[in-house]
Amino acid sequence: MKIRLHLSYDGTDYGGWQRQNAGKPTVQGTLEKALTRLFDSPVTVRGAGRTDAGVHAASQVAHFLAPKPIENYNLVVGINSLTPSSLAVTEAFVAPDDFHALASATKKTYKYRILNSPTPDPLRSRFSTWVRRPLHLDYLNEASQYLLGLHDFKSFQTAGTDLKTTERRIDTAHWAQVDEYMLEFTIEGNGFLKQMVRNVVGTQLDLFAADAPPQAMKQILDGRDRRLAKGTAAPEGLHLMQVHYPEDLDSRCRKI
């Protein structure tokens, strides 16, 4: 039986999503360890995407094949009793055979949070990136509009993953003031390249610091060369907010 999970995690102490043989614990590895203990049988988990080390998720999606009948298990309670407080399963569903956490996804929504204040805030440091210099929302939003639509985002791809295409469609790219000091960048699209969101944010911040015109984002995008783009924003500000699926597929997932 295929099971769909929704989970959230504080990525600070994890080495990213993907299971590794050494170093920090990973989200995938931690979840697989809990499921293997719960079912007393090996379980492999597939996720909707590989969040980087230090990146958070409000709603990540994963699936696995249950090695035993699930009627005798309260999955949400059982899994959460075996995972650290930094990772929690929020919902579980019986999914149809054609559901795949990664392949079935149609788009994803990310948010990047910046604490734009004169001094850092230790109570927000795990979930936002501190930038001391005052930022201008009008500038950031003008630069962001060049991302909208279907483009080749090769300039914002960190090397390390071979792909058939680096074209992606971005439907939303917008900055907003959340409170006196917190800025939030929302970006939604049909897919993202390795560290693409962090590279987009880092480039915008560097262009602003250099007093470059917002149109420089378009020149970098059109150049299709990572060497043209600027820095990579720190991971702690990035949050995976939602993974979207076709309505028909969602409707065939039965909550348990």
C-alpha positions, 0 to 999 in steps of 0.5 A: 500500500502506498502512503503519502506523508505531509511533514514539516521540519526545522532544517537547521540541524539536518544535512538536507533531505537526501540520505547520506552515509556520513555527516549530519543526520538527514530528513530522509534518513531520519524518517526512514529510520523511524518508519523502519522501527515502526514496521520492524521492516526496511522502508524507503522514502521518496520526497518531493524535492531535495531541500539543502542543508539548513533549509526548512519545510512547512509542508514537504511531501513524501511517499513510501510503500508500507511493508505491512498492513497499516490497520494496526498502526496510527501512522502520524502518532507512531512516526512522531513518537520516533522522530526528534522534535525538529521533524513532524508528520502532520498528515498521512494518506493512502495514495493511489498507485500512480501517485509519486511525491516528486514526479506527480508534483505540478508546482512548488511554493517557497518563501525566503525570509530576511530580518532587515534590522539594525541588529540580529534577533537570536529568537529569529536567527534559525528561520531568517537571514539577517541583513543589516543594510536597509533594503528597498521593496520597490527595487526588489520587486522590480528585479523579481518581475524579470523572473516571471514566465518560462525562462532558462534559469541556468544562470541560477543553477548551482553545479552538481546535477545533470538535467535534460533542461534548465527551463522552468516556469515561474508564476509568482515572484514577489517581496512583501513586508511582513512586520517592522523588520521582516521581509518575505520573498514568495516564489512559485513555479513548476520546478526549481534547479539546485539552489535556484531560489537561494541564488535568485535571492543572493543575486538580488541582494548583491545587485542592490548592494552594488547600486546596479539597476533592477534590469541587471536581473534580466541581463543575468537571466538572459546570459544563461551563465552561472558566472554572471549571477552573484552570491548564494543566500544563506539557507536558514531563510528558505522555507518550502511552503507547499507542494502542489498536485493535480486536483484529481490526484489529491481527491484520490488520496484518502486521509488516515 
